Amino acid sequence: MVPISMYAVFYVINVYTHLTPEGKTSLTYDIYGFCRFGVLVLILFLLAFLATSFGLTFLYRLINKQKRS
């Protein structure tokens, strides 16, 4: 979860430091298009990514634990 969180933070910083002169996000830096919808959407996407990451890790751990038994 740490690498995903770090990527999200640096992605947002990179996008918002390269705004167009009109104050909009540039498609060159906002390749996913998350920042065009506002900060609330960014937070929701981050939470979704973290939940997915945690869920997959938990699932892989359960599968690995069953194989050892």
C-alpha positions, 0 to 999 in steps of 0.5 A: 500500500505504501508504493501506491500511496507514494505514487498517488501523492507524487502524481497529484503534486506533478499534475498541480505543479504543471497547470496550464495558464488558465489554471486547468490540468494539462493532459500531458501530466494528468494522463489518467484524468483524475485531477480534472474532477477535483480533489474529492474524486482524487481522494475517492480514487486513492481510497479505492486503490488502497482498498483494492491493494489491501484486499488483493494482499489479504487474498494472496496471503490466504491463498498462500496460507492454504497451500502451506497447510 
